Amino acid sequence: MTTREVYLRFEGKLIGRKRMRRIVCEVVSKMPVKIIDFVTENCWFVCSMEDAWAYTFTGNDIANQHMVFISDELLAQPEAQVRYTVAHEIGHVILRHKNSTYARQTPQEISKQEREVHEFANKYEALKRA
């Protein structure tokens, strides 16, 4: 699937800088169609915008959806790191991991989840561009 096709499938759920939107679409476009379908239907990717200090979502905007926040600090890193991190966060969603911020987890559970998403992200290692 092309990057443009993925972008259109997100239907406005990519909020923020052009570089972030491009990288997310490039990473997602290289994944299997089943993952592309799930991510474009169920995930929002959000970072700061050049022309806005803030923005608001209503509960209806993100009900039963996943939101991935991408920091300005991450976007300042080399593109390979940004791509890996996007794939890593998609891994948490696809593998249905709990968010350890809200769900109490043991260090072993957190470590296991991180190993799993590391494997997921490495599966798409070819997505990295130096």
N, C-alpha and C positions, 0 to 999 in steps of 0.2 A: 504494500500500500504506500502511496506517496505521502510525503510530509504534508503537502497541501490538503490531501484527502483527510488525513488525521486531524489537521487544524480545523477543518470544517465540521468534523464529527464531534469535536469538543463543544460546539455550539455556545461559545462565549464563556466557557469554564476555565479559560486561561487568562488570568488577571495580572497585568503588570508589564514589565519590560519586554521589548521585542526580542532581545537575546534569549530570555527565559522561554518565551513562547516557541521560538525556533528550536532550541535545544530539546525541550520536552517533546515536541512533535517529531523531531528526528529520532530520538531515543524510542519513543512509542512505535513509530512506523516500522522499526526493525523487529518488533516482537510478533509472536504468533497472533493471528486474527482473533482468536478467542480472548487473548489478553487485551488487544487493541479495543475490542468491543466493550469489555468490562471497564477498562480505564476511561475511555472517552464518555461512557454513559454514567459512571459513578464517581469520578474524581475531579476535583477542582485543583488547579495549581495557581498559587498566589504569591506574588512578591510586590515590592514597592513599585510605584510608577513614577516616571519622570515628571509628569504633569499633575500629580495629586499627592497631597500629604496623607490622606486617609480615604477610606471608602467603607461602605456599610453593606452588609448582607442581611436579608430578612431570614427568619427561620425557614420559610418556604424555599428560599434559594438553595439551601444546602441540606435540607431534611434528607436523612438516609443516604447521604453522600460522604465521600472522604475528601478531606482538604489537606493538601500538601503545601506547606509554607516554604518558600525558598528565600533565604536571606540575601541581602546585598553583599554580605561578606562572602557567601558561597559564589555568587555571580562574579565576584572579583577574582576568583581562582581560575586556573587554566581550564579550558573547555573539557579536557578529559576528566578532571575531577568533578565538574558540574554534571557531566553525562553519567558518571558512575553513581553519584549521589541521587540523581533522578531515578535511575534504575533501582538503586537500593531502596528508596522510599516506595516505589511501585511494588517492590518485593514484599514490603510490610503489608501493603493492601492486599495483594494477590494471595499471600500466605495467611491472611486473616489474623495477623498478630494483634495482641492487645497493646494498648498504649500504656506503657509503664508509668506514665504520669498520673493516670486515673485508675489503673487497676494494679493492686498490690501484686508484685511478682518477686520471686526470689532472684538473687543474682544468677543462679543457674538457669532459670527460665529466660532471663534477659540475654544471657550469653548464648543460649541455644537459638533464640530468635535472631540474634546478630549473626551467628554462623550461617543460619539458613538464608538470610537476606544477602549476606556476602556471596554465598554460592549462587543465588539468583542473579545478582548483579554481575558476577564474573561470567555467568552463562552468556551474557550480552557484552562481554569484554570487547568484541569487535566494534562496538558502538563508539568506543573512545577514539578521539582524534587528537593527535599530538599537536 
